[in-house]
Amino acid sequence: MKYIKVTNTAQEVNRLKLEKLGFSTKRDDETSIGQFGSGIKFAPIAAIRKGIDFIFAGADAKGSYTLRYITKDDEGVSSIFYKYDDYEKPSSFTAEAGTLSWENDFQIYREVVANAMDEAKISGTDWDISIVDVDEIIPVDGEFSVYLSATESLLEIHDNFDSYFSVNREPIFEVSKISRIYPSIDGTLRVYCKGVLVYSAQQRVDRNGGELMHSLFDYEFDDLSLNEERTVSSEWDMNGRILYALSNLSDKKMVSDVLDFFIEETHSHDQYYETAQIPAYLFSNGKDVQWKNVFDEKYKDGVIIRKDKSSINLVATARSKGYEPVFVDHDGIEKFLSTAGIKTFENIFGEAFIYDYEMGYSKYPKLKQAIDIVSNIFPMFAKVTDAIGVVHDIDEDGSILGLTTSVRLNDEDSEMTKIILISSEHINSSTINSLIGTLIHEWDHYTSFISDGDMNGRMFRELADDKIGYLVYELWCHRINSENNR
């Protein structure tokens, strides 16, 4: 029978450290990936449940030892026992310990390899992994080893080592000492932390279902926050780091390839993690001058225009000013390129230019009444009423009730002016209460410069807007009634 042997240099490893839950020599070591002390306790139990032998071999002050995990009935409970060469002792674990979080063979393999990597890093020594026969399972002076049954599934992981560990991989770009980009192994997303796979497209499918997400690259971030299962604890934080890594690309060829993908391969954007799963508001870190330089070389006099906001008039306007439209179909890409210093139509002419809007609201008595009510309750609001207008056909499903944006009211050389636009569809179909809520919502944007964020944030805000609009309207009615009764 064959075993996978994982070994690191160690004169002594106290056997109690293997038994006691929560004991970790790496608690505050930022160079190691394991700091909880639980993985090396749950991994052997998970292995037993899968019929995989899990054996330690080492030495401590009591002498050399081999430690196997076995299950025995303990008063009707299937329990874990520690089986040494010459004695057994019960543990505090049942055979079901960790069932909810320790589910697959990679977790078992990863725990053993990651621990060996950590110990080697901390001690400045070596570690090794090999395939051995069963008769080689013996303590060796100066070594601490873990042996796993070489099952078909574990050998598949072993034979595709680089898919799960980055230690042998060469980055194609180093963002910093703790952030690296690799060529994608198979075109799907992989993210490593300190040499170990902590997020992948396959893991995402296993957890949430759906299709495998492709990726432009594989990534490694040594400062990711992880949970006890050695997986990413905050996907939002990971997404931000991916965007930061891309924004800091200084390799001209890589920047050119990514630009080609962003601009030319639009049919694939809904299949790639970087453009489908990372929220648009995170596309805001682009800053390296290389992005602008490469763009200017590839697209002479180019200006970015969103496809869904394009029109014949908008394209004609851009060309009349000496710009050549370069179309993108993703609002996040537009923001990313904009913050990299690349010209966008919105930056030049203001976002409101792309909408069919009119300033003023005298033709809309319902909106005028809502504005008067808000100004009555909040006198400061009266200072922004000249910046309110009406926008037509802003979206297909009528979900956008209003927006706060900027525009150059005269020409491209004039100063940007902030304006509040209320949807004409919203004015025609909604109550005074709802219009009041929308006005206050956009007033918040106007004064705070803070956007809605993601769709969940916007939906939450709209619930609050409805309540605010109702309360303001009721307060205004009460005030009017009080004045009339004097």
ZIUR-V232092 format. One record per residue. N is the residue number from 1. RES is the residue in one small letter. SS is DSSP state (@ for helix, = for strand, . for the rest). OMEGA is omega in degrees with one decimal (999 if undefined). NEAR is the number of other C-alpha atoms within 12 Angstrom. Layout:
n=N res=RES ss=SS omega=OMEGA near=NEAR
n=N res=RES ss=SS omega=OMEGA near=NEAR
//
This chain:
n=1 res=m ss=. omega=-178.1 near=17
n=2 res=k ss== omega=177.8 near=22
n=3 res=y ss== omega=170.4 near=30
n=4 res=i ss== omega=-177.7 near=39
n=5 res=k ss== omega=177.6 near=38
n=6 res=v ss== omega=-170.6 near=38
n=7 res=t ss== omega=167.5 near=39
n=8 res=n ss== omega=-178.4 near=37
n=9 res=t ss== omega=178.0 near=29
n=10 res=a ss=. omega=177.4 near=27
n=11 res=q ss=. omega=-179.2 near=22
n=12 res=e ss=. omega=169.5 near=25
n=13 res=v ss=. omega=-178.6 near=31
n=14 res=n ss=. omega=-177.2 near=26
n=15 res=r ss=@ omega=178.4 near=27
n=16 res=l ss=@ omega=177.9 near=22
n=17 res=k ss=@ omega=178.3 near=19
n=18 res=l ss=@ omega=-175.6 near=34
n=19 res=e ss=@ omega=-169.4 near=32
n=20 res=k ss=. omega=179.5 near=22
n=21 res=l ss=. omega=175.7 near=20
n=22 res=g ss=. omega=177.8 near=21
n=23 res=f ss=. omega=178.5 near=21
n=24 res=s ss=. omega=175.3 near=27
n=25 res=t ss=. omega=-173.2 near=24
n=26 res=k ss=. omega=-170.9 near=24
n=27 res=r ss=. omega=-175.6 near=17
n=28 res=d ss=. omega=179.8 near=14
n=29 res=d ss=. omega=-176.1 near=18
n=30 res=e ss=. omega=-179.2 near=21
n=31 res=t ss=. omega=-176.9 near=28
n=32 res=s ss=. omega=-179.4 near=32
n=33 res=i ss=. omega=-179.5 near=45
n=34 res=g ss=. omega=-177.4 near=42
n=35 res=q ss=. omega=-173.1 near=29
n=36 res=f ss=. omega=-179.9 near=27
n=37 res=g ss=. omega=-177.5 near=29
n=38 res=s ss=. omega=-173.8 near=32
n=39 res=g ss=@ omega=-176.7 near=39
n=40 res=i ss=@ omega=175.1 near=41
n=41 res=k ss=@ omega=-176.5 near=41
n=42 res=f ss=@ omega=-178.2 near=40
n=43 res=a ss=@ omega=178.3 near=44
n=44 res=p ss=@ omega=-179.8 near=47
n=45 res=i ss=@ omega=175.9 near=42
n=46 res=a ss=@ omega=179.0 near=38
n=47 res=a ss=@ omega=179.3 near=42
n=48 res=i ss=@ omega=-179.9 near=35
n=49 res=r ss=@ omega=-179.2 near=29
n=50 res=k ss=. omega=180.0 near=24
n=51 res=g ss=. omega=-179.4 near=20
n=52 res=i ss=. omega=174.3 near=31
n=53 res=d ss=. omega=179.5 near=34
n=54 res=f ss== omega=-171.0 near=40
n=55 res=i ss== omega=172.4 near=40
n=56 res=f ss== omega=172.3 near=41
n=57 res=a ss== omega=-177.9 near=39
n=58 res=g ss== omega=179.6 near=36
n=59 res=a ss== omega=172.7 near=28
n=60 res=d ss== omega=-176.0 near=24
n=61 res=a ss=. omega=179.9 near=13
n=62 res=k ss=. omega=-178.5 near=12
n=63 res=g ss== omega=179.8 near=19
n=64 res=s ss== omega=-178.2 near=27
n=65 res=y ss== omega=161.6 near=33
n=66 res=t ss== omega=-176.5 near=33
n=67 res=l ss== omega=175.2 near=36
n=68 res=r ss== omega=174.4 near=34
n=69 res=y ss== omega=177.9 near=40
n=70 res=i ss== omega=175.5 near=31
n=71 res=t ss== omega=177.4 near=32
n=72 res=k ss== omega=175.8 near=22
n=73 res=d ss== omega=178.6 near=15
n=74 res=d ss== omega=-177.4 near=17
n=75 res=e ss=. omega=176.1 near=8
n=76 res=g ss=. omega=-179.8 near=9
n=77 res=v ss== omega=176.5 near=15
n=78 res=s ss== omega=-170.1 near=22
n=79 res=s ss== omega=178.9 near=25
n=80 res=i ss== omega=174.2 near=32
n=81 res=f ss== omega=174.9 near=28
n=82 res=y ss== omega=-178.4 near=33
n=83 res=k ss== omega=175.3 near=25
n=84 res=y ss=. omega=-177.2 near=23
n=85 res=d ss=. omega=-172.3 near=21
n=86 res=d ss=. omega=177.4 near=12
n=87 res=y ss=. omega=175.1 near=13
n=88 res=e ss== omega=173.8 near=18
n=89 res=k ss== omega=-179.2 near=23
n=90 res=p ss== omega=172.8 near=23
n=91 res=s ss== omega=176.0 near=27
n=92 res=s ss== omega=-175.5 near=22
n=93 res=f ss== omega=166.2 near=30
n=94 res=t ss== omega=179.5 near=29
n=95 res=a ss=. omega=-179.8 near=30
n=96 res=e ss=. omega=-177.6 near=25
n=97 res=a ss=. omega=177.1 near=28
n=98 res=g ss=. omega=-175.0 near=27
n=99 res=t ss=. omega=-173.3 near=20
n=100 res=l ss=. omega=-175.1 near=11
n=101 res=s ss=. omega=178.7 near=23
n=102 res=w ss=. omega=-167.3 near=32
n=103 res=e ss=. omega=-171.6 near=24
n=104 res=n ss=. omega=-175.1 near=25
n=105 res=d ss=@ omega=-179.8 near=32
n=106 res=f ss=@ omega=179.2 near=35
n=107 res=q ss=@ omega=179.7 near=35
n=108 res=i ss=@ omega=179.8 near=41
n=109 res=y ss=@ omega=-178.4 near=44
n=110 res=r ss=@ omega=-177.2 near=37
n=111 res=e ss=@ omega=-178.4 near=42
n=112 res=v ss=@ omega=-178.5 near=41
n=113 res=v ss=@ omega=-178.7 near=41
n=114 res=a ss=@ omega=177.6 near=43
n=115 res=n ss=@ omega=177.7 near=44
n=116 res=a ss=@ omega=177.6 near=36
n=117 res=m ss=@ omega=-179.9 near=34
n=118 res=d ss=@ omega=-177.6 near=35
n=119 res=e ss=@ omega=178.9 near=34
n=120 res=a ss=@ omega=180.0 near=25
n=121 res=k ss=@ omega=-177.7 near=25
n=122 res=i ss=@ omega=-174.6 near=24
n=123 res=s ss=@ omega=-178.6 near=20
n=124 res=g ss=. omega=-179.3 near=15
n=125 res=t ss=. omega=-176.5 near=19
n=126 res=d ss=. omega=169.9 near=21
n=127 res=w ss== omega=-175.0 near=30
n=128 res=d ss== omega=176.4 near=24
n=129 res=i ss== omega=-175.9 near=26
n=130 res=s ss== omega=175.6 near=24
n=131 res=i ss== omega=-176.4 near=25
n=132 res=v ss== omega=175.0 near=22
n=133 res=d ss== omega=-176.1 near=17
n=134 res=v ss=@ omega=-178.1 near=18
n=135 res=d ss=@ omega=177.9 near=11
n=136 res=e ss=@ omega=179.2 near=21
n=137 res=i ss=. omega=179.7 near=33
n=138 res=i ss=. omega=174.3 near=26
n=139 res=p ss=. omega=178.7 near=30
n=140 res=v ss=. omega=-179.0 near=25
n=141 res=d ss=. omega=176.3 near=21
n=142 res=g ss=. omega=-179.5 near=21
n=143 res=e ss== omega=167.6 near=31
n=144 res=f ss== omega=-173.4 near=41
n=145 res=s ss== omega=172.3 near=43
n=146 res=v ss== omega=-179.3 near=45
n=147 res=y ss== omega=177.3 near=43
n=148 res=l ss== omega=174.1 near=48
n=149 res=s ss== omega=-179.1 near=33
n=150 res=a ss=. omega=178.0 near=30
n=151 res=t ss=. omega=-179.2 near=26
n=152 res=e ss=@ omega=-177.5 near=16
n=153 res=s ss=@ omega=178.6 near=22
n=154 res=l ss=@ omega=177.3 near=33
n=155 res=l ss=@ omega=176.5 near=22
n=156 res=e ss=@ omega=176.3 near=18
n=157 res=i ss=@ omega=-178.1 near=25
n=158 res=h ss=@ omega=-177.6 near=30
n=159 res=d ss=@ omega=177.6 near=19
n=160 res=n ss=. omega=-171.8 near=17
n=161 res=f ss=@ omega=-174.7 near=25
n=162 res=d ss=@ omega=175.3 near=26
n=163 res=s ss=@ omega=-174.2 near=36
n=164 res=y ss=@ omega=-179.0 near=38
n=165 res=f ss== omega=-175.8 near=36
n=166 res=s ss=. omega=-169.6 near=33
n=167 res=v ss=. omega=179.8 near=25
n=168 res=n ss=. omega=-175.2 near=14
n=169 res=r ss=. omega=178.7 near=24
n=170 res=e ss=. omega=179.4 near=20
n=171 res=p ss=. omega=174.1 near=25
n=172 res=i ss=. omega=174.8 near=21
n=173 res=f ss== omega=176.1 near=28
n=174 res=e ss== omega=178.3 near=21
n=175 res=v ss== omega=177.3 near=27
n=176 res=s ss== omega=179.2 near=19
n=177 res=k ss=. omega=-176.3 near=15
n=178 res=i ss=. omega=-177.3 near=23
n=179 res=s ss== omega=-174.7 near=32
n=180 res=r ss== omega=176.5 near=35
n=181 res=i ss== omega=-179.9 near=41
n=182 res=y ss== omega=169.4 near=37
n=183 res=p ss== omega=179.8 near=26
n=184 res=s ss=. omega=-179.3 near=26
n=185 res=i ss=. omega=-177.0 near=27
n=186 res=d ss=. omega=178.4 near=21
n=187 res=g ss=. omega=175.7 near=22
n=188 res=t ss== omega=-172.1 near=30
n=189 res=l ss=. omega=168.5 near=38
n=190 res=r ss== omega=176.4 near=43
n=191 res=v ss== omega=-180.0 near=46
n=192 res=y ss== omega=170.5 near=41
n=193 res=c ss== omega=179.7 near=39
n=194 res=k ss=. omega=174.1 near=35
n=195 res=g ss=. omega=-172.8 near=41
n=196 res=v ss== omega=176.9 near=44
n=197 res=l ss== omega=-178.8 near=41
n=198 res=v ss== omega=177.5 near=45
n=199 res=y ss== omega=177.3 near=38
n=200 res=s ss== omega=177.0 near=37
n=201 res=a ss=@ omega=179.9 near=32
n=202 res=q ss=@ omega=177.2 near=25
n=203 res=q ss=@ omega=-179.9 near=27
n=204 res=r ss=@ omega=177.9 near=25
n=205 res=v ss=@ omega=179.2 near=17
n=206 res=d ss=@ omega=-177.4 near=15
n=207 res=r ss=@ omega=-171.6 near=15
n=208 res=n ss=@ omega=-173.7 near=12
n=209 res=g ss=. omega=179.6 near=12
n=210 res=g ss=. omega=-177.6 near=13
n=211 res=e ss=. omega=174.2 near=19
n=212 res=l ss=. omega=178.1 near=26
n=213 res=m ss=. omega=173.7 near=32
n=214 res=h ss== omega=179.9 near=29
n=215 res=s ss=. omega=176.1 near=34
n=216 res=l ss=. omega=-176.3 near=37
n=217 res=f ss== omega=162.5 near=34
n=218 res=d ss== omega=-173.7 near=42
n=219 res=y ss== omega=173.0 near=48
n=220 res=e ss== omega=178.8 near=45
n=221 res=f ss== omega=-174.2 near=40
n=222 res=d ss=. omega=-179.8 near=30
n=223 res=d ss=. omega=176.2 near=27
n=224 res=l ss=. omega=174.6 near=36
n=225 res=s ss=. omega=-177.1 near=27
n=226 res=l ss== omega=173.0 near=29
n=227 res=n ss=. omega=-174.5 near=21
n=228 res=e ss=. omega=177.4 near=26
n=229 res=e ss=. omega=-178.7 near=35
n=230 res=r ss=. omega=173.8 near=37
n=231 res=t ss=. omega=-175.3 near=33
n=232 res=v ss== omega=-179.8 near=31
n=233 res=s ss=. omega=179.3 near=19
n=234 res=s ss=. omega=177.8 near=18
n=235 res=e ss=@ omega=178.2 near=24
n=236 res=w ss=@ omega=179.0 near=20
n=237 res=d ss=@ omega=178.6 near=20
n=238 res=m ss=@ omega=179.3 near=36
n=239 res=n ss=@ omega=178.4 near=34
n=240 res=g ss=@ omega=-180.0 near=27
n=241 res=r ss=@ omega=176.0 near=36
n=242 res=i ss=@ omega=179.5 near=42
n=243 res=l ss=@ omega=178.1 near=41
n=244 res=y ss=@ omega=179.1 near=31
n=245 res=a ss=@ omega=179.0 near=36
n=246 res=l ss=@ omega=-176.5 near=44
n=247 res=s ss=@ omega=-177.6 near=36
n=248 res=n ss=. omega=175.4 near=32
n=249 res=l ss=. omega=176.5 near=35
n=250 res=s ss=. omega=175.8 near=27
n=251 res=d ss=. omega=-172.6 near=24
n=252 res=k ss=@ omega=-179.3 near=22
n=253 res=k ss=@ omega=-179.9 near=19
n=254 res=m ss=@ omega=178.1 near=26
n=255 res=v ss=@ omega=179.9 near=32
n=256 res=s ss=@ omega=-179.9 near=26
n=257 res=d ss=@ omega=-179.8 near=22
n=258 res=v ss=@ omega=176.7 near=30
n=259 res=l ss=@ omega=177.9 near=38
n=260 res=d ss=@ omega=-179.8 near=24
n=261 res=f ss=@ omega=-178.4 near=24
n=262 res=f ss=@ omega=-170.8 near=36
n=263 res=i ss=@ omega=-173.6 near=33
n=264 res=e ss=@ omega=-173.7 near=18
n=265 res=e ss=. omega=-174.4 near=21
n=266 res=t ss=@ omega=-179.9 near=23
n=267 res=h ss=@ omega=-176.9 near=16
n=268 res=s ss=@ omega=-171.8 near=22
n=269 res=h ss=@ omega=-179.6 near=27
n=270 res=d ss=@ omega=-180.0 near=21
n=271 res=q ss=@ omega=-175.6 near=24
n=272 res=y ss== omega=-175.1 near=26
n=273 res=y ss=@ omega=-174.4 near=32
n=274 res=e ss=@ omega=-177.5 near=41
n=275 res=t ss=@ omega=-178.9 near=38
n=276 res=a ss=@ omega=-173.4 near=29
n=277 res=q ss=. omega=178.8 near=30
n=278 res=i ss=. omega=-177.0 near=33
n=279 res=p ss=. omega=-176.3 near=29
n=280 res=a ss=@ omega=-175.4 near=29
n=281 res=y ss=@ omega=174.4 near=28
n=282 res=l ss=@ omega=177.6 near=32
n=283 res=f ss=. omega=-174.8 near=34
n=284 res=s ss=. omega=-175.0 near=30
n=285 res=n ss=. omega=-176.7 near=30
n=286 res=g ss=. omega=-176.2 near=33
n=287 res=k ss=. omega=-175.4 near=26
n=288 res=d ss=. omega=-176.3 near=28
n=289 res=v ss=@ omega=-179.3 near=23
n=290 res=q ss=@ omega=179.6 near=27
n=291 res=w ss=@ omega=-179.4 near=37
n=292 res=k ss=@ omega=-179.3 near=35
n=293 res=n ss=@ omega=-179.0 near=27
n=294 res=v ss=@ omega=178.8 near=29
n=295 res=f ss=@ omega=-178.4 near=34
n=296 res=d ss=@ omega=177.1 near=25
n=297 res=e ss=@ omega=-176.1 near=17
n=298 res=k ss=@ omega=-174.3 near=22
n=299 res=y ss=. omega=-176.7 near=24
n=300 res=k ss=. omega=-179.2 near=19
n=301 res=d ss=. omega=-177.0 near=23
n=302 res=g ss== omega=173.6 near=31
n=303 res=v ss== omega=-176.8 near=37
n=304 res=i ss== omega=176.3 near=43
n=305 res=i ss== omega=174.8 near=42
n=306 res=r ss== omega=-179.9 near=31
n=307 res=k ss=@ omega=-175.0 near=23
n=308 res=d ss=@ omega=178.6 near=18
n=309 res=k ss=@ omega=-175.7 near=28
n=310 res=s ss=. omega=175.1 near=26
n=311 res=s ss=. omega=178.3 near=20
n=312 res=i ss=@ omega=-179.2 near=14
n=313 res=n ss=@ omega=-178.5 near=15
n=314 res=l ss=@ omega=178.7 near=32
n=315 res=v ss=@ omega=179.3 near=27
n=316 res=a ss=@ omega=178.8 near=16
n=317 res=t ss=@ omega=179.9 near=24
n=318 res=a ss=@ omega=-177.7 near=31
n=319 res=r ss=@ omega=178.6 near=19
n=320 res=s ss=@ omega=179.0 near=13
n=321 res=k ss=. omega=175.8 near=20
n=322 res=g ss=. omega=-179.8 near=15
n=323 res=y ss=. omega=175.8 near=25
n=324 res=e ss== omega=-176.6 near=25
n=325 res=p ss== omega=172.1 near=31
n=326 res=v ss== omega=-169.1 near=33
n=327 res=f ss== omega=171.3 near=32
n=328 res=v ss== omega=-177.2 near=35
n=329 res=d ss=. omega=-176.5 near=29
n=330 res=h ss=. omega=-176.4 near=35
n=331 res=d ss=@ omega=177.3 near=31
n=332 res=g ss=@ omega=178.5 near=29
n=333 res=i ss=@ omega=178.2 near=42
n=334 res=e ss=@ omega=-179.9 near=40
n=335 res=k ss=@ omega=179.9 near=35
n=336 res=f ss=@ omega=-178.6 near=40
n=337 res=l ss=@ omega=179.1 near=48
n=338 res=s ss=@ omega=-179.0 near=33
n=339 res=t ss=@ omega=173.2 near=28
n=340 res=a ss=. omega=178.1 near=34
n=341 res=g ss=. omega=179.2 near=28
n=342 res=i ss=. omega=-176.3 near=36
n=343 res=k ss=. omega=170.5 near=34
n=344 res=t ss== omega=179.3 near=35
n=345 res=f ss=@ omega=-179.6 near=42
n=346 res=e ss=@ omega=179.5 near=33
n=347 res=n ss=@ omega=-176.2 near=30
n=348 res=i ss=@ omega=-172.6 near=34
n=349 res=f ss=@ omega=-176.5 near=33
n=350 res=g ss=. omega=-176.4 near=30
n=351 res=e ss=@ omega=-174.0 near=32
n=352 res=a ss=@ omega=-179.2 near=36
n=353 res=f ss=@ omega=-175.1 near=35
n=354 res=i ss=@ omega=-179.0 near=34
n=355 res=y ss=. omega=172.1 near=32
n=356 res=d ss== omega=-174.4 near=24
n=357 res=y ss== omega=175.3 near=28
n=358 res=e ss== omega=176.9 near=25
n=359 res=m ss== omega=-177.5 near=25
n=360 res=g ss=. omega=-174.6 near=23
n=361 res=y ss=. omega=-176.7 near=28
n=362 res=s ss=. omega=-179.7 near=18
n=363 res=k ss=. omega=-175.0 near=16
n=364 res=y ss=. omega=-174.3 near=26
n=365 res=p ss=@ omega=-179.6 near=17
n=366 res=k ss=@ omega=177.4 near=25
n=367 res=l ss=@ omega=178.7 near=37
n=368 res=k ss=@ omega=178.8 near=27
n=369 res=q ss=@ omega=179.4 near=24
n=370 res=a ss=@ omega=178.7 near=36
n=371 res=i ss=@ omega=179.2 near=45
n=372 res=d ss=@ omega=180.0 near=29
n=373 res=i ss=@ omega=179.6 near=35
n=374 res=v ss=@ omega=179.3 near=39
n=375 res=s ss=@ omega=178.7 near=24
n=376 res=n ss=@ omega=-178.9 near=22
n=377 res=i ss=@ omega=-179.3 near=25
n=378 res=f ss=. omega=-176.1 near=23
n=379 res=p ss=@ omega=-179.7 near=14
n=380 res=m ss=@ omega=-178.8 near=16
n=381 res=f ss=@ omega=-178.5 near=28
n=382 res=a ss=@ omega=-178.1 near=22
n=383 res=k ss=@ omega=-177.5 near=18
n=384 res=v ss=@ omega=-174.3 near=29
n=385 res=t ss=@ omega=177.5 near=33
n=386 res=d ss=@ omega=-179.1 near=21
n=387 res=a ss=@ omega=-177.9 near=30
n=388 res=i ss== omega=177.4 near=36
n=389 res=g ss== omega=-178.0 near=36
n=390 res=v ss== omega=-179.6 near=36
n=391 res=v ss== omega=-177.0 near=34
n=392 res=h ss== omega=174.3 near=27
n=393 res=d ss=. omega=-175.8 near=23
n=394 res=i ss=. omega=175.8 near=26
n=395 res=d ss=. omega=-173.8 near=20
n=396 res=e ss=. omega=-173.2 near=12
n=397 res=d ss=. omega=177.2 near=11
n=398 res=g ss=. omega=-177.5 near=20
n=399 res=s ss=. omega=178.7 near=17
n=400 res=i ss=. omega=-176.9 near=27
n=401 res=l ss=. omega=179.8 near=38
n=402 res=g ss== omega=176.7 near=42
n=403 res=l ss== omega=173.1 near=41
n=404 res=t ss== omega=-173.2 near=38
n=405 res=t ss== omega=180.0 near=36
n=406 res=s ss== omega=-179.3 near=29
n=407 res=v ss== omega=169.7 near=31
n=408 res=r ss== omega=-171.0 near=24
n=409 res=l ss=. omega=-177.8 near=24
n=410 res=n ss=. omega=178.8 near=13
n=411 res=d ss=. omega=-173.5 near=16
n=412 res=e ss=. omega=178.5 near=21
n=413 res=d ss=. omega=-179.6 near=15
n=414 res=s ss=. omega=-179.2 near=14
n=415 res=e ss=. omega=173.5 near=16
n=416 res=m ss== omega=178.5 near=22
n=417 res=t ss== omega=177.7 near=26
n=418 res=k ss== omega=177.5 near=30
n=419 res=i ss== omega=175.8 near=36
n=420 res=i ss== omega=179.6 near=40
n=421 res=l ss== omega=178.1 near=47
n=422 res=i ss== omega=-177.2 near=50
n=423 res=s ss== omega=178.2 near=38
n=424 res=s ss=@ omega=176.9 near=31
n=425 res=e ss=@ omega=178.5 near=26
n=426 res=h ss=@ omega=-179.9 near=34
n=427 res=i ss=@ omega=-175.4 near=35
n=428 res=n ss=@ omega=-170.4 near=21
n=429 res=s ss=@ omega=-172.6 near=16
n=430 res=s ss=. omega=178.1 near=23
n=431 res=t ss=. omega=173.9 near=21
n=432 res=i ss=@ omega=179.5 near=34
n=433 res=n ss=@ omega=-177.2 near=33
n=434 res=s ss=@ omega=177.8 near=35
n=435 res=l ss=@ omega=177.2 near=43
n=436 res=i ss=@ omega=178.8 near=46
n=437 res=g ss=@ omega=179.4 near=36
n=438 res=t ss=@ omega=178.8 near=42
n=439 res=l ss=@ omega=179.9 near=49
n=440 res=i ss=@ omega=176.7 near=45
n=441 res=h ss=@ omega=-178.8 near=38
n=442 res=e ss=@ omega=175.1 near=39
n=443 res=w ss=@ omega=175.9 near=37
n=444 res=d ss=@ omega=177.8 near=22
n=445 res=h ss=@ omega=-176.6 near=25
n=446 res=y ss=@ omega=-175.3 near=29
n=447 res=t ss=@ omega=-173.8 near=20
n=448 res=s ss=@ omega=-176.2 near=14
n=449 res=f ss=. omega=-179.0 near=17
n=450 res=i ss=. omega=-178.9 near=18
n=451 res=s ss=. omega=-178.3 near=22
n=452 res=d ss=. omega=-173.2 near=25
n=453 res=g ss=. omega=-177.0 near=18
n=454 res=d ss=. omega=-176.3 near=17
n=455 res=m ss=@ omega=178.4 near=16
n=456 res=n ss=@ omega=178.1 near=12
n=457 res=g ss=@ omega=-179.5 near=15
n=458 res=r ss=@ omega=179.0 near=23
n=459 res=m ss=@ omega=178.3 near=17
n=460 res=f ss=@ omega=179.3 near=16
n=461 res=r ss=@ omega=-177.4 near=25
n=462 res=e ss=@ omega=174.7 near=28
n=463 res=l ss=@ omega=177.9 near=18
n=464 res=a ss=@ omega=-179.6 near=20
n=465 res=d ss=@ omega=-179.7 near=28
n=466 res=d ss=@ omega=-179.4 near=26
n=467 res=k ss=@ omega=179.6 near=22
n=468 res=i ss=@ omega=179.4 near=25
n=469 res=g ss=@ omega=179.3 near=32
n=470 res=y ss=@ omega=-177.6 near=26
n=471 res=l ss=@ omega=179.1 near=23
n=472 res=v ss=@ omega=179.5 near=32
n=473 res=y ss=@ omega=178.8 near=33
n=474 res=e ss=@ omega=178.3 near=20
n=475 res=l ss=@ omega=179.4 near=21
n=476 res=w ss=@ omega=178.1 near=27
n=477 res=c ss=@ omega=179.5 near=20
n=478 res=h ss=@ omega=180.0 near=16
n=479 res=r ss=@ omega=-179.7 near=17
n=480 res=i ss=@ omega=179.4 near=16
n=481 res=n ss=@ omega=179.4 near=12
n=482 res=s ss=@ omega=179.1 near=11
n=483 res=e ss=@ omega=-179.4 near=10
n=484 res=n ss=@ omega=-177.1 near=9
n=485 res=n ss=. omega=180.0 near=8
n=486 res=r ss=. omega=999 near=7
//
